[in-house]
Amino acid sequence: MKQPPSETREEPSSDTASTGPRLVGALLVLSGLAHLVVPTLLLDLASRSYRTILNVEFTPDSGASTRVRALGVGLVAAGAHLLYYGGVLPKND
């Protein structure tokens, strides 16, 4: 006898369940690479955005590029973790 559809639900496969975190991981890696490769461009963009949108003068100091690159390292590390494990915590299969 055939069971009603409500009783035959299958658990989502691990491939579909980890798609969201893996996508976020890929975006974090791309963003991190941008922070590592072009920190001055990002600082210039932030300065123009602050001036245009908030009407505030933003002048980055001499160590700002180094801090932007450090942020990039963290973004790449977090993104790589999500890409590899498919979530914040590794799954114990």
C-alpha positions, 0 to 999 in steps of 0.5 A: 500500500502506498503511503501518503506524501506527508509520511514519506518525507526524506531528509535533505541530502547533505549536498543540498543542505550545505549549498547555502553555507558554501555559497556564502563561503565562496562570496567571503573568499572573493571578498577577502581576495578583493581586500587583499589585492586592492585595499586602496581602491576599497578605501577610496570607494569607502571615502567617496561613499561616506562623502556622498551618502553620509556627507562625512569626510573620511580620510584613511590613515597610513595603516588603513591598507594594512588593516584592510588586508588583515580583514581580507585574510580573515574573510578568506579563512572564514570562506575557506572553512565554509567551502570545505566543511559546508557549515560552521561546524564540521559534520560528524558522519 
